[in-house]
Amino acid sequence: MPSPDRRGTVLELLAARPWRAWRGTELAATLRIENINCFRAQLSQWSHQGSINKIGPALYGPMPTST
């Protein structure tokens, strides 16, 4: 079962560097997640829910802010 604060940690990482595109594997390594396939599915789910922005294949960033 994923950590309940995992999404919050990912959102903080993405928000800290909004110009950067993160690979799923980079996020997993930063968070010390061993099951990368499960984590990739989680990232995809969060992007479909609108929590994070899927920029390209396996690339993620924060949701754009509206001005």
Backbone torsions as a table, in degrees:
resi	resn	phi	psi	omega
1	MET	NA	133.3	-178.4
2	PRO	-68.7	153.4	176.9
3	SER	-63.4	137.3	-178.1
4	PRO	-64.7	-22.3	-179.0
5	ASP	-99.9	9.5	-177.9
6	ARG	-62.0	-44.9	-179.6
7	ARG	-61.7	-42.7	178.6
8	GLY	-61.2	-40.0	178.7
9	THR	-65.9	-42.4	177.8
10	VAL	-63.2	-44.0	179.4
11	LEU	-61.3	-39.3	178.0
12	GLU	-64.7	-43.0	178.5
13	LEU	-61.3	-45.9	-178.8
14	LEU	-66.0	-40.1	-178.5
15	ALA	-70.5	-29.3	-178.7
16	ALA	-67.7	-27.6	179.0
17	ARG	-135.1	72.8	-173.9
18	PRO	-65.2	-18.3	179.7
19	TRP	-82.7	-12.1	-172.2
20	ARG	-96.1	138.2	171.6
21	ALA	-95.7	126.4	-178.6
22	TRP	-102.4	133.8	170.3
23	ARG	-79.8	147.6	178.0
24	GLY	-56.3	-38.4	179.9
25	THR	-66.8	-33.8	177.5
26	GLU	-67.0	-43.7	177.9
27	LEU	-62.4	-43.9	179.6
28	ALA	-61.1	-43.6	179.8
29	ALA	-65.2	-41.7	179.3
30	THR	-62.1	-38.8	-178.3
31	LEU	-90.6	2.1	-179.6
32	ARG	58.0	44.8	177.7
33	ILE	-94.5	126.3	-176.7
34	GLU	-87.7	-37.2	-178.1
35	ASN	-87.4	85.7	-173.8
36	ILE	-66.6	-38.5	-179.0
37	ASN	-62.6	-42.4	177.8
38	CYS	-64.5	-40.6	-180.0
39	PHE	-66.5	-39.2	176.9
40	ARG	-60.7	-40.8	177.4
41	ALA	-62.9	-38.5	178.8
42	GLN	-65.1	-43.3	177.5
43	LEU	-60.3	-43.1	178.7
44	SER	-61.6	-42.1	178.5
45	GLN	-62.2	-44.5	179.4
46	TRP	-64.2	-34.9	179.0
47	SER	-69.2	-37.2	177.2
48	HIS	-67.8	-29.7	178.4
49	GLN	-80.9	-10.3	178.6
50	GLY	89.1	12.4	179.4
51	SER	-79.3	-38.1	-180.0
52	ILE	-131.8	164.2	-177.1
53	ASN	-104.4	123.2	173.4
54	LYS	-87.8	112.8	-174.3
55	ILE	-85.1	-35.1	-178.5
56	GLY	-167.0	-170.1	179.2
57	PRO	-59.6	116.5	178.4
58	ALA	61.7	20.6	177.2
59	LEU	-116.6	131.5	-175.6
60	TYR	-131.9	153.2	176.4
61	GLY	-152.7	177.4	178.8
62	PRO	-72.1	158.1	175.2
63	MET	-65.5	137.6	178.6
64	PRO	-62.1	141.9	177.2
65	THR	-86.6	142.6	178.1
66	SER	-86.3	141.5	-177.8
67	THR	-107.8	NA	NA
